[in-house]
């Protein structure tokens, strides 16, 4: 257990930031820490796996690689899975689930491939435990096994996280389309407000004018307060045989001590047009332990004034189904009940962004704004020139994180006599 091969999947575009975070948490470098497409591979120990689960804000899971071999048929998958010592990880009295993903696999059916891997695990337990085998549980399994197939190789992992790591444990109140906490952390890293390698945060204020249920602001407040990302939740490794309660208790105590020495009053602000969403955000912040470290207010993003003299704006504005074709905000015409960030209260989606840019140029001079959107033409729509664009994926949606440096007026106005 002192030298494991770990794979930490993440959203596309976040790999380099995750590598920095993993380096900070494990100290691994060189060939022991490699960036791959959609994640990071690191050679580390069992204790590191627990620590990564507790502290990582960017990883989706922490997986332990148990096998990696070539295959040509489902029978090869059976042989590969049969060779794994599953009995050192869990018992035949526990339940398990297999999730299979593939890229250009020649096999006709992933369901049949999954079945053969399941058969191999069950048969191995039967041979080792006098005919007793673990049961399949698809909803709430004790153990999760992941299989990934390429054109010619099969990789088998055992999961140490349980539920995905974006589920921090504090979100109970949410809107229609909440941003995942892992992506919120990635936005903070890309903006430079948070450095995942050093853990440092910028001295500037941070403000989300379309905060919804508070994801970005709460994530920022927890970072600035030194609160571990997974301090409020349970993990899959707690049901695996190598788990030792005293090791886990030590890691949690170290994390709690780190939080106690953090900045108790970071300059983090959020606002939303819907007072209902602001109430959700405040309750979420209370559960997250940052009620005093973040300030939420109600108000239209087109009218809210800066909460500080200068700072960083980070937001994920309404888009996709929330602002439909033609720019009409679903259920959000003037006079209709506002539902917060998820459904902007504007007559026209395009006009909203024009007005937002105008408001920023007039009142937020000196601020830097970072906007995550799938609309590659957003700078043109806002009549702003981006100074940087960072590719980033929101689930299956390809996005860009645009940086806008706010100056009073516009470049077009300054060019006129």
KEKE-3310 file (N, C-alpha, C; in steps of 0.2 Angstrom, whole numbers, plus 5000, padded with zeros to 4 digits):
npx = (5004:5011:5015:5006:4997:4989:4974:4967:4953:4947:4938:4940:4953:4957:4967:4981:4980:4975:4986:4996:4989:4989:5003:5006:5000:5005:5019:5025:5034:5040:5042:5033:5022:5011:5003:4988:4976:4961:4964:4975:4989:4997:5010:5009:5006:4994:4990:4991:4981:4970:4972:4971:4958:4952:4956:4957:4951:4949:4949:4938:4937:4946:4955:4962:4973:4972:4974:4981:4981:4983:4969:4958:4945:4930:4933:4946:4945:4939:4949:4959:4953:4951:4964:4966:4969:4956:4951:4959:4954:4940:4927:4917:4905:4901:4894:4895:4899:4900:4907:4909:4918:4922:4934:4934:4933:4934:4924:4907:4897:4896:4889:4890:4903:4905:4898:4906:4917:4912:4908:4921:4926:4916:4918:4931:4930:4922:4930:4940:4933:4925:4914:4906:4901:4902:4888:4879:4876:4867:4863:4868:4882:4894:4907:4915:4920:4929:4930:4940:4941:4951:4956:4964:4968:4964:4960:4958:4951:4949:4938:4941:4933:4919:4904:4905:4918:4914:4903:4902:4896:4889:4879:4863:4852:4848:4848:4841:4851:4864:4881:4895:4905:4919:4921:4919:4930:4940:4938:4942:4955:4960:4958:4968:4965:4966:4979:4983:4994:5002:4992:4989:4979:4973:4975:4964:4947:4934:4920:4904:4892:4881:4876:4868:4865:4876:4889:4902:4906:4906:4915:4926:4927:4929:4941:4949:4948:4954:4948:4946:4941:4933:4929:4916:4910:4907:4917:4922:4933:4932:4925:4933:4945:4959:4957:4961:4955:4962:4972:4965:4958:4969:4972:4961:4961:4973:4969:4958:4965:4972:4962:4958:4968:4966:4962:4949:4941:4939:4938:4925:4911:4894:4880:4863:4849:4837:4830:4826:4836:4847:4844:4845:4859:4865:4861:4867:4881:4881:4881:4892:4902:4906:4899:4902:4912:4909:4899:4882:4870:4855:4849:4849:4861:4864:4863:4869:4882:4900:4907:4919:4934:4942:4945:4941:4930:4921:4911:4898:4887:4869:4865:4863:4850:4844:4845:4836:4835:4836:4838:4828:4825:4820:4805:4808:4803:4801:4793:4789:4791:4807:4820:4833:4851:4850:4839:4839:4833:4829:4824:4830:4842:4855:4855:4856:4869:4876:4871:4877:4890:4892:4888:4898:4909:4907:4905:4914:4928:4945:4943:4944:4937:4931:4923:4913:4908:4898:4897:4906:4906:4904:4913:4911:4898:4897:4903:4917:4934:4943:4956:4961:4958:4952:4952:4939:4929:4912:4905:4898:4898:4907:4917:4923:4933:4933:4943:4941:4947:4943:4940:4936:4923:4923:4934:4930:4924:4935:4942:4936:4935)
npy = (4994:5005:5010:5015:5016:5029:5037:5052:5058:5072:5087:5091:5102:5106:5099:5103:5112:5103:5094:5103:5104:5091:5089:5098:5092:5079:5079:5073:5072:5073:5058:5052:5059:5062:5071:5067:5065:5072:5070:5066:5056:5048:5041:5035:5033:5024:5032:5044:5043:5044:5057:5065:5063:5070:5083:5087:5099:5099:5086:5073:5060:5048:5036:5019:5011:4994:4985:4983:4979:4971:4968:4958:4952:4948:4937:4940:4951:4944:4936:4946:4952:4942:4940:4949:4953:4954:4951:4957:4969:4970:4961:4946:4948:4960:4973:4977:4987:4989:5000:5004:5012:5017:5020:5020:5006:4989:4980:4974:4976:4985:4982:4968:4966:4972:4962:4951:4955:4956:4943:4937:4943:4938:4924:4923:4926:4916:4905:4908:4910:4899:4897:4908:4924:4941:4953:4961:4978:4992:5005:5010:5004:4996:4995:5002:4998:5002:5001:5004:5005:5005:5005:4994:4991:4987:4994:4992:4999:5002:5011:5025:5035:5035:5043:5056:5068:5081:5083:5090:5090:5100:5106:5108:5116:5121:5128:5127:5123:5120:5124:5113:5110:5107:5112:5126:5128:5126:5137:5147:5144:5145:5159:5164:5169:5159:5149:5133:5126:5132:5135:5148:5163:5177:5194:5202:5207:5195:5192:5186:5190:5184:5173:5162:5148:5149:5143:5146:5157:5151:5141:5148:5155:5144:5140:5151:5151:5140:5127:5110:5102:5090:5089:5088:5076:5058:5044:5032:5024:5021:5009:5000:4986:4990:5001:5011:5017:5025:5031:5039:5047:5055:5062:5070:5077:5085:5092:5100:5107:5115:5123:5130:5139:5147:5161:5170:5179:5182:5192:5189:5189:5188:5190:5190:5191:5184:5184:5172:5163:5169:5167:5153:5152:5158:5148:5137:5142:5142:5129:5125:5131:5144:5155:5167:5171:5175:5186:5188:5196:5202:5207:5214:5210:5220:5231:5231:5238:5239:5228:5231:5242:5237:5221:5204:5197:5183:5172:5162:5164:5163:5151:5141:5130:5139:5152:5154:5150:5164:5172:5174:5174:5160:5159:5171:5184:5202:5207:5194:5181:5181:5169:5168:5165:5154:5157:5170:5187:5195:5204:5200:5189:5192:5206:5207:5204:5214:5225:5221:5222:5236:5241:5236:5242:5255:5256:5247:5249:5245:5232:5214:5203:5186:5175:5161:5152:5144:5151:5156:5168:5177:5188:5197:5199:5206:5217:5218:5216:5202:5197:5186:5168:5153:5136:5126:5113:5110:5098:5089:5100:5111:5125:5142:5151:5167:5181:5198:5214:5227:5244:5261:5267:5263:5254:5258:5270:5278:5278:5287:5304)
npz = (5000:5000:4988:4976:4961:4956:4949:4945:4939:4930:4925:4907:4902:4915:4919:4921:4932:4942:4942:4948:4961:4966:4967:4977:4988:4989:4986:4975:4960:4943:4935:4943:4944:4932:4919:4911:4898:4903:4916:4930:4934:4947:4957:4973:4990:5001:5011:5005:4996:5004:5009:4997:4993:5004:5003:4989:4977:4964:4958:4951:4956:4966:4960:4961:4952:4947:4937:4921:4905:4888:4877:4867:4866:4875:4883:4886:4895:4905:4910:4913:4924:4933:4937:4947:4964:4972:4984:4994:4995:4997:5005:5003:5008:5005:4994:4977:4962:4945:4933:4916:4904:4888:4874:4857:4857:4851:4855:4854:4863:4878:4889:4890:4891:4904:4911:4910:4917:4929:4932:4933:4944:4954:4952:4957:4970:4974:4973:4982:4994:4999:4990:4992:4987:4983:4981:4968:4968:4962:4965:4978:4981:4991:4986:4972:4956:4942:4925:4911:4893:4879:4862:4862:4875:4892:4907:4925:4939:4957:4966:4978:4982:4983:4982:4969:4970:4969:4977:4990:5003:5009:5001:5001:4997:4982:4965:4948:4939:4945:4947:4947:4961:4959:4947:4949:4958:4949:4940:4949:4951:4938:4936:4944:4956:4966:4970:4967:4969:4979:4988:4991:4992:4982:4987:4983:4983:4980:4969:4964:4954:4949:4958:4961:4970:4977:4974:4968:4977:4990:4988:4986:4998:5007:5003:5006:5020:5024:5024:5022:5007:5008:5021:5026:5023:5019:5013:5000:5003:5016:5018:5013:5014:5017:5025:5039:5054:5063:5056:5047:5056:5061:5049:5047:5059:5057:5046:5052:5061:5052:5046:5057:5058:5047:5037:5044:5039:5024:5009:5001:4990:4985:4975:4969:4958:4962:4978:4984:4980:4986:4999:4999:4996:5008:5017:5013:5014:5028:5032:5026:5034:5032:5035:5040:5033:5020:5010:5006:4995:4989:4973:4956:4944:4935:4942:4954:4964:4966:4978:4984:4982:4972:4963:4959:4948:4946:4937:4932:4920:4916:4903:4888:4890:4899:4894:4880:4863:4853:4863:4873:4890:4899:4906:4911:4908:4909:4924:4927:4940:4947:4946:4949:4946:4937:4929:4920:4923:4911:4897:4885:4881:4874:4875:4889:4892:4885:4892:4905:4902:4900:4912:4920:4915:4918:4932:4938:4935:4935:4940:4937:4926:4925:4915:4913:4899:4886:4874:4861:4855:4865:4869:4858:4859:4871:4868:4871:4873:4875:4886:4889:4885:4892:4888:4894:4901:4904:4911:4898:4890:4880:4884:4887:4897:4899:4900:4906:4906:4916:4911:4912:4902:4884:4872:4859:4861:4865:4854:4846:4841)
capx = (5000:5015:5017:5000:4996:4982:4972:4962:4950:4945:4935:4944:4955:4958:4973:4987:4979:4975:4993:4999:4986:4992:5010:5006:4997:5009:5026:5027:5036:5044:5038:5028:5016:5010:4997:4985:4970:4956:4966:4982:4992:5002:5012:5009:5004:4987:4988:4991:4975:4965:4973:4969:4951:4950:4959:4957:4945:4948:4948:4932:4938:4953:4955:4968:4974:4974:4977:4982:4983:4980:4963:4955:4939:4927:4936:4952:4943:4938:4956:4962:4949:4952:4971:4967:4967:4950:4950:4963:4951:4934:4925:4912:4899:4900:4891:4899:4896:4905:4905:4913:4919:4927:4936:4935:4933:4931:4919:4901:4893:4899:4885:4892:4910:4904:4896:4912:4922:4908:4909:4927:4926:4912:4921:4937:4928:4919:4936:4944:4929:4921:4908:4903:4903:4898:4882:4879:4871:4868:4862:4872:4886:4900:4913:4914:4925:4929:4934:4941:4943:4953:4956:4967:4970:4959:4962:4954:4952:4945:4937:4941:4929:4912:4901:4910:4921:4911:4898:4906:4892:4886:4874:4856:4848:4851:4843:4839:4857:4870:4888:4899:4910:4925:4922:4920:4937:4944:4938:4946:4962:4962:4958:4973:4963:4968:4985:4982:5001:5004:4986:4988:4973:4975:4972:4959:4940:4931:4913:4900:4886:4875:4879:4864:4865:4882:4894:4908:4908:4907:4921:4931:4927:4932:4948:4952:4947:4958:4944:4947:4935:4929:4929:4909:4907:4910:4921:4921:4938:4930:4922:4938:4949:4965:4956:4963:4952:4967:4976:4960:4957:4974:4972:4955:4963:4977:4965:4954:4970:4974:4956:4957:4973:4965:4959:4942:4936:4941:4934:4921:4904:4890:4873:4858:4842:4832:4831:4826:4842:4851:4843:4848:4866:4866:4860:4873:4887:4881:4883:4899:4906:4909:4894:4905:4918:4906:4893:4877:4865:4850:4850:4851:4868:4864:4862:4873:4888:4905:4907:4925:4936:4944:4944:4940:4923:4921:4904:4895:4880:4864:4866:4860:4842:4842:4843:4834:4837:4833:4840:4823:4826:4815:4801:4811:4802:4800:4787:4788:4795:4814:4822:4840:4856:4848:4835:4840:4828:4830:4820:4833:4849:4860:4854:4858:4876:4878:4870:4881:4897:4891:4888:4905:4914:4905:4906:4919:4934:4950:4942:4945:4931:4932:4916:4913:4902:4899:4896:4913:4906:4902:4916:4908:4891:4897:4907:4923:4940:4945:4963:4963:4953:4955:4947:4936:4922:4907:4902:4899:4898:4914:4916:4928:4933:4936:4945:4940:4950:4938:4942:4930:4921:4925:4939:4927:4923:4941:4945:4932:4938)
capy = (5000:5011:5013:5013:5020:5033:5041:5057:5061:5079:5090:5093:5109:5107:5094:5106:5114:5097:5092:5107:5103:5084:5090:5101:5087:5073:5081:5069:5075:5069:5052:5050:5063:5064:5074:5064:5068:5071:5068:5065:5050:5049:5036:5038:5028:5023:5038:5050:5042:5047:5064:5068:5063:5075:5090:5090:5103:5099:5080:5070:5054:5046:5029:5015:5006:4987:4981:4987:4974:4971:4963:4957:4949:4948:4932:4943:4955:4940:4934:4951:4954:4936:4940:4955:4951:4958:4949:4961:4976:4970:4955:4943:4950:4967:4974:4980:4989:4990:5005:5003:5017:5015:5024:5016:4999:4985:4976:4975:4977:4986:4978:4961:4967:4973:4956:4946:4957:4955:4936:4936:4945:4934:4918:4923:4926:4909:4900:4910:4910:4893:4897:4914:4929:4947:4954:4967:4984:4997:5011:5012:4999:4997:4996:5003:4996:5006:4998:5008:5001:5008:5001:4987:4989:4987:4996:4991:5003:5002:5018:5026:5041:5034:5048:5060:5073:5088:5083:5092:5088:5106:5108:5105:5120:5122:5130:5122:5120:5122:5123:5109:5113:5106:5117:5132:5128:5126:5144:5151:5143:5148:5166:5166:5171:5154:5145:5126:5123:5135:5136:5155:5166:5184:5199:5206:5204:5191:5194:5183:5194:5179:5168:5157:5145:5151:5138:5149:5161:5147:5137:5153:5156:5138:5140:5156:5149:5134:5122:5105:5101:5085:5089:5087:5070:5052:5042:5025:5020:5019:5002:4995:4983:4993:5007:5011:5023:5030:5035:5044:5052:5059:5067:5074:5082:5089:5097:5104:5112:5120:5127:5134:5144:5151:5168:5170:5184:5183:5196:5186:5192:5186:5193:5187:5194:5181:5183:5165:5160:5172:5163:5146:5153:5159:5142:5133:5144:5141:5122:5124:5133:5150:5160:5174:5173:5177:5190:5187:5201:5202:5213:5213:5211:5226:5237:5230:5241:5235:5227:5234:5246:5233:5214:5199:5195:5176:5170:5157:5167:5159:5150:5135:5130:5144:5157:5150:5152:5171:5176:5175:5170:5155:5161:5177:5191:5207:5206:5187:5180:5179:5162:5168:5164:5149:5160:5178:5191:5200:5204:5197:5186:5196:5212:5207:5204:5221:5230:5220:5225:5243:5242:5235:5248:5262:5255:5242:5251:5242:5225:5209:5199:5180:5173:5154:5152:5140:5155:5158:5174:5182:5195:5201:5201:5211:5222:5219:5212:5197:5197:5178:5163:5147:5131:5122:5109:5110:5091:5088:5107:5114:5132:5146:5156:5173:5187:5205:5219:5233:5251:5265:5268:5257:5256:5261:5277:5281:5279:5292:5311)
capz = (5000:5000:4981:4972:4955:4957:4943:4947:4933:4931:4919:4902:4903:4922:4921:4924:4939:4946:4944:4953:4967:4968:4969:4984:4993:4989:4985:4970:4954:4938:4932:4948:4943:4925:4917:4905:4895:4907:4923:4932:4936:4952:4961:4979:4995:5003:5015:5000:4993:5008:5009:4991:4994:5009:5001:4982:4975:4957:4955:4952:4960:4967:4958:4962:4946:4949:4931:4914:4900:4882:4876:4861:4867:4882:4887:4889:4900:4911:4912:4917:4931:4937:4940:4952:4971:4975:4991:4999:4995:5000:5007:4999:5011:5003:4988:4972:4956:4939:4928:4911:4899:4882:4868:4851:4859:4846:4857:4852:4869:4884:4894:4890:4894:4911:4914:4910:4922:4935:4932:4935:4951:4958:4952:4961:4977:4975:4974:4988:5000:4999:4986:4994:4982:4984:4977:4964:4970:4957:4968:4984:4982:4996:4982:4965:4951:4936:4919:4905:4887:4873:4856:4863:4882:4898:4914:4930:4945:4962:4968:4985:4984:4984:4978:4966:4975:4969:4982:4996:5009:5012:4997:5001:4994:4975:4959:4943:4936:4949:4945:4951:4965:4956:4941:4952:4960:4943:4938:4954:4949:4931:4937:4948:4963:4970:4968:4969:4971:4986:4992:4993:4988:4981:4992:4981:4984:4975:4968:4959:4953:4947:4962:4962:4977:4980:4973:4967:4983:4995:4987:4987:5006:5011:5001:5010:5027:5025:5026:5018:5003:5010:5028:5029:5019:5019:5007:4999:5006:5023:5017:5010:5019:5020:5029:5046:5057:5067:5051:5044:5061:5061:5043:5048:5064:5054:5042:5056:5064:5047:5045:5063:5057:5041:5037:5046:5035:5017:5005:4996:4990:4980:4974:4964:4957:4966:4985:4986:4979:4991:5005:4998:4997:5015:5021:5011:5017:5035:5032:5024:5039:5030:5035:5042:5028:5014:5011:5000:4995:4983:4968:4949:4942:4931:4946:4960:4964:4968:4985:4986:4977:4966:4965:4954:4946:4943:4936:4927:4919:4912:4896:4886:4890:4903:4889:4875:4856:4852:4869:4878:4896:4900:4912:4914:4905:4913:4927:4929:4946:4946:4949:4950:4940:4933:4924:4921:4923:4906:4891:4879:4884:4872:4878:4896:4892:4883:4898:4910:4901:4901:4919:4923:4912:4921:4939:4940:4933:4939:4941:4932:4926:4922:4913:4910:4894:4880:4869:4859:4853:4870:4869:4853:4861:4876:4865:4875:4870:4880:4887:4889:4885:4894:4887:4900:4899:4910:4909:4890:4886:4879:4886:4887:4903:4896:4905:4903:4911:4915:4911:4911:4895:4880:4867:4853:4863:4866:4847:4843:4842)
cpx = (5004:5017:5011:5000:4989:4981:4966:4959:4947:4942:4941:4946:4958:4965:4979:4986:4978:4982:4997:4996:4989:4999:5010:5004:5001:5016:5029:5029:5039:5039:5033:5022:5016:5003:4994:4979:4964:4958:4973:4984:4997:5004:5013:5006:4996:4985:4987:4984:4969:4966:4970:4961:4948:4951:4957:4951:4944:4947:4941:4931:4945:4953:4962:4968:4976:4976:4977:4985:4980:4974:4961:4947:4936:4931:4943:4951:4942:4945:4960:4959:4950:4959:4971:4965:4962:4949:4954:4960:4944:4932:4919:4905:4897:4897:4896:4896:4901:4903:4911:4913:4923:4928:4938:4937:4930:4925:4912:4896:4896:4896:4888:4899:4910:4902:4901:4916:4918:4909:4916:4928:4923:4916:4927:4935:4925:4925:4940:4940:4924:4914:4904:4905:4899:4893:4883:4874:4872:4867:4867:4877:4891:4906:4911:4920:4924:4933:4934:4944:4945:4953:4959:4969:4964:4963:4957:4956:4947:4944:4938:4937:4922:4908:4906:4912:4918:4906:4902:4903:4889:4880:4868:4851:4851:4846:4843:4845:4863:4876:4891:4904:4917:4927:4923:4927:4942:4944:4942:4953:4964:4962:4964:4972:4966:4974:4985:4989:5003:4998:4985:4982:4976:4972:4966:4952:4938:4923:4910:4893:4880:4876:4874:4864:4872:4888:4901:4911:4909:4913:4927:4932:4930:4939:4952:4952:4951:4954:4944:4940:4931:4928:4922:4906:4910:4913:4921:4927:4937:4927:4927:4943:4955:4964:4957:4960:4957:4970:4971:4959:4963:4974:4967:4957:4968:4974:4961:4959:4972:4968:4956:4962:4972:4962:4951:4938:4939:4936:4930:4914:4901:4883:4869:4852:4837:4834:4830:4832:4847:4850:4846:4856:4868:4866:4866:4879:4887:4883:4890:4904:4909:4904:4897:4910:4915:4900:4888:4872:4861:4851:4852:4858:4869:4864:4867:4880:4893:4905:4914:4928:4939:4944:4944:4933:4924:4913:4903:4888:4876:4866:4863:4853:4840:4841:4842:4836:4833:4835:4834:4824:4820:4811:4804:4809:4800:4793:4786:4793:4802:4816:4830:4844:4853:4843:4835:4834:4829:4825:4823:4840:4854:4860:4857:4866:4879:4877:4875:4888:4897:4891:4895:4910:4913:4907:4912:4926:4940:4949:4944:4940:4933:4925:4917:4907:4904:4899:4903:4912:4904:4906:4913:4901:4891:4901:4913:4928:4943:4953:4966:4957:4956:4950:4945:4930:4918:4903:4903:4899:4905:4913:4923:4928:4937:4938:4944:4943:4946:4942:4936:4929:4922:4931:4936:4926:4929:4944:4942:4935:4934)
cpy = (5006:5014:5010:5018:5023:5036:5045:5060:5068:5082:5092:5100:5110:5103:5097:5109:5109:5094:5096:5106:5096:5085:5093:5096:5081:5074:5077:5073:5071:5064:5049:5054:5065:5066:5070:5067:5067:5069:5068:5059:5051:5043:5038:5032:5028:5030:5044:5049:5045:5055:5068:5068:5069:5082:5092:5093:5102:5092:5077:5064:5053:5038:5025:5010:4999:4983:4985:4982:4974:4966:4963:4955:4950:4943:4935:4947:4950:4938:4940:4952:4948:4936:4946:4952:4955:4957:4953:4968:4976:4963:4952:4945:4957:4967:4978:4982:4990:4995:5005:5009:5014:5020:5020:5009:4995:4980:4978:4978:4979:4983:4971:4961:4968:4966:4951:4948:4955:4947:4934:4937:4940:4927:4917:4922:4919:4904:4902:4910:4905:4894:4904:4920:4935:4949:4961:4972:4990:5004:5013:5006:5001:4998:4997:5001:4999:5002:5003:5005:5006:5004:4994:4986:4990:4989:4995:4995:5001:5009:5019:5032:5040:5039:5053:5066:5080:5088:5084:5090:5094:5108:5104:5109:5122:5125:5125:5119:5123:5120:5118:5112:5112:5111:5124:5133:5129:5134:5148:5150:5146:5156:5169:5169:5166:5150:5138:5123:5126:5135:5143:5158:5174:5188:5202:5203:5200:5192:5190:5187:5190:5173:5162:5154:5146:5147:5142:5153:5156:5143:5142:5154:5150:5138:5145:5155:5143:5128:5116:5104:5096:5084:5087:5080:5064:5049:5034:5021:5018:5012:4997:4992:4986:4999:5006:5018:5028:5034:5041:5049:5057:5064:5072:5080:5087:5095:5102:5109:5117:5125:5132:5140:5148:5158:5167:5175:5186:5188:5193:5188:5189:5189:5189:5190:5191:5181:5176:5162:5163:5168:5156:5147:5154:5152:5137:5135:5142:5133:5121:5127:5140:5156:5167:5176:5175:5181:5190:5193:5200:5208:5210:5214:5217:5232:5237:5234:5237:5234:5230:5238:5243:5226:5210:5197:5188:5174:5166:5159:5162:5158:5143:5135:5136:5151:5154:5153:5159:5175:5177:5171:5166:5157:5168:5184:5196:5207:5199:5186:5178:5173:5162:5167:5159:5152:5167:5182:5197:5199:5200:5195:5190:5203:5213:5207:5211:5226:5228:5223:5232:5245:5241:5240:5254:5261:5251:5243:5248:5235:5221:5204:5192:5177:5166:5154:5147:5144:5158:5165:5179:5188:5200:5204:5206:5217:5224:5215:5208:5198:5190:5174:5157:5141:5127:5119:5109:5104:5090:5094:5110:5122:5135:5150:5162:5178:5193:5209:5225:5239:5255:5267:5262:5259:5259:5268:5281:5282:5285:5299:5314)
cpz = (5000:4994:4977:4966:4955:4950:4946:4941:4935:4924:4914:4903:4910:4924:4924:4931:4944:4947:4949:4960:4970:4970:4976:4989:4994:4989:4979:4964:4949:4935:4937:4948:4936:4923:4911:4903:4900:4914:4924:4935:4941:4956:4968:4984:4997:5007:5011:4997:4997:5009:5003:4991:4998:5006:4994:4980:4968:4954:4956:4956:4961:4966:4959:4956:4949:4943:4925:4909:4893:4882:4869:4861:4874:4886:4890:4895:4907:4914:4916:4924:4935:4940:4945:4959:4974:4982:4996:4999:4998:5002:5003:5002:5009:4996:4983:4966:4951:4934:4923:4906:4893:4877:4863:4853:4853:4848:4855:4857:4875:4890:4895:4893:4901:4914:4914:4916:4929:4937:4935:4942:4956:4958:4956:4968:4979:4977:4980:4995:5001:4996:4988:4989:4984:4979:4973:4967:4966:4960:4973:4986:4988:4992:4975:4961:4945:4931:4913:4899:4882:4867:4858:4871:4887:4904:4919:4936:4950:4965:4976:4987:4986:4979:4975:4971:4974:4974:4989:5003:5012:5007:4998:4998:4987:4970:4954:4940:4939:4946:4949:4955:4962:4951:4944:4955:4954:4940:4943:4953:4943:4932:4940:4955:4968:4967:4970:4971:4978:4991:4994:4989:4987:4986:4990:4983:4978:4975:4963:4959:4951:4951:4963:4969:4980:4979:4973:4974:4989:4994:4988:4995:5009:5009:5006:5017:5028:5026:5020:5014:5005:5017:5031:5026:5021:5013:5006:5002:5013:5023:5014:5015:5022:5025:5037:5049:5060:5062:5048:5050:5062:5055:5044:5054:5061:5050:5046:5059:5058:5046:5051:5062:5051:5042:5038:5042:5028:5014:5000:4996:4984:4980:4969:4964:4961:4974:4988:4985:4984:4997:5005:4999:5004:5019:5019:5014:5025:5036:5030:5029:5037:5030:5036:5037:5021:5015:5005:5001:4989:4979:4961:4948:4938:4935:4952:4959:4967:4976:4988:4981:4971:4968:4958:4954:4943:4943:4931:4925:4916:4905:4894:4886:4895:4899:4883:4868:4855:4858:4874:4885:4898:4907:4915:4911:4910:4917:4930:4935:4944:4949:4949:4944:4935:4927:4924:4920:4918:4900:4885:4882:4881:4874:4885:4896:4890:4889:4904:4909:4902:4908:4922:4921:4916:4929:4942:4937:4938:4941:4936:4932:4922:4921:4910:4905:4889:4873:4867:4857:4858:4870:4864:4856:4866:4874:4869:4872:4876:4880:4887:4888:4887:4892:4893:4898:4906:4908:4902:4886:4886:4880:4886:4894:4900:4902:4902:4908:4910:4916:4910:4904:4891:4875:4861:4855:4863:4859:4844:4845:4848)
residu = (UNK:UNK:UNK:UNK:UNK:UNK:UNK:UNK:UNK:UNK:UNK:UNK:UNK:UNK:UNK:UNK:UNK:UNK:UNK:UNK:UNK:UNK:UNK:UNK:UNK:UNK:UNK:UNK:UNK:UNK:UNK:UNK:UNK:UNK:UNK:UNK:UNK:UNK:UNK:UNK:UNK:UNK:UNK:UNK:UNK:UNK:UNK:UNK:UNK:UNK:UNK:UNK:UNK:UNK:UNK:UNK:UNK:UNK:UNK:UNK:UNK:UNK:UNK:UNK:UNK:UNK:UNK:UNK:UNK:UNK:UNK:UNK:UNK:UNK:UNK:UNK:UNK:UNK:UNK:UNK:UNK:UNK:UNK:UNK:UNK:UNK:UNK:UNK:UNK:UNK:UNK:UNK:UNK:UNK:UNK:UNK:UNK:UNK:UNK:UNK:UNK:UNK:UNK:UNK:UNK:UNK:UNK:UNK:UNK:UNK:UNK:UNK:UNK:UNK:UNK:UNK:UNK:UNK:UNK:UNK:UNK:UNK:UNK:UNK:UNK:UNK:UNK:UNK:UNK:UNK:UNK:UNK:UNK:UNK:UNK:UNK:UNK:UNK:UNK:UNK:UNK:UNK:UNK:UNK:UNK:UNK:UNK:UNK:UNK:UNK:UNK:UNK:UNK:UNK:UNK:UNK:UNK:UNK:UNK:UNK:UNK:UNK:UNK:UNK:UNK:UNK:UNK:UNK:UNK:UNK:UNK:UNK:UNK:UNK:UNK:UNK:UNK:UNK:UNK:UNK:UNK:UNK:UNK:UNK:UNK:UNK:UNK:UNK:UNK:UNK:UNK:UNK:UNK:UNK:UNK:UNK:UNK:UNK:UNK:UNK:UNK:UNK:UNK:UNK:UNK:UNK:UNK:UNK:UNK:UNK:UNK:UNK:UNK:UNK:UNK:UNK:UNK:UNK:UNK:UNK:UNK:UNK:UNK:UNK:UNK:UNK:UNK:UNK:UNK:UNK:UNK:UNK:UNK:UNK:UNK:UNK:UNK:UNK:UNK:UNK:UNK:UNK:UNK:UNK:UNK:UNK:UNK:UNK:UNK:UNK:UNK:UNK:UNK:UNK:UNK:UNK:UNK:UNK:UNK:UNK:UNK:UNK:UNK:UNK:UNK:UNK:UNK:UNK:UNK:UNK:UNK:UNK:UNK:UNK:UNK:UNK:UNK:UNK:UNK:UNK:UNK:UNK:UNK:UNK:UNK:UNK:UNK:UNK:UNK:UNK:UNK:UNK:UNK:UNK:UNK:UNK:UNK:UNK:UNK:UNK:UNK:UNK:UNK:UNK:UNK:UNK:UNK:UNK:UNK:UNK:UNK:UNK:UNK:UNK:UNK:UNK:UNK:UNK:UNK:UNK:UNK:UNK:UNK:UNK:UNK:UNK:UNK:UNK:UNK:UNK:UNK:UNK:UNK:UNK:UNK:UNK:UNK:UNK:UNK:UNK:UNK:UNK:UNK:UNK:UNK:UNK:UNK:UNK:UNK:UNK:UNK:UNK:UNK:UNK:UNK:UNK:UNK:UNK:UNK:UNK:UNK:UNK:UNK:UNK:UNK:UNK:UNK:UNK:UNK:UNK:UNK:UNK:UNK:UNK:UNK:UNK:UNK:UNK:UNK:UNK:UNK:UNK:UNK:UNK:UNK:UNK:UNK:UNK:UNK:UNK:UNK:UNK:UNK:UNK:UNK:UNK:UNK:UNK:UNK:UNK:UNK:UNK:UNK:UNK:UNK:UNK:UNK:UNK:UNK:UNK:UNK:UNK:UNK:UNK:UNK:UNK:UNK)
# end
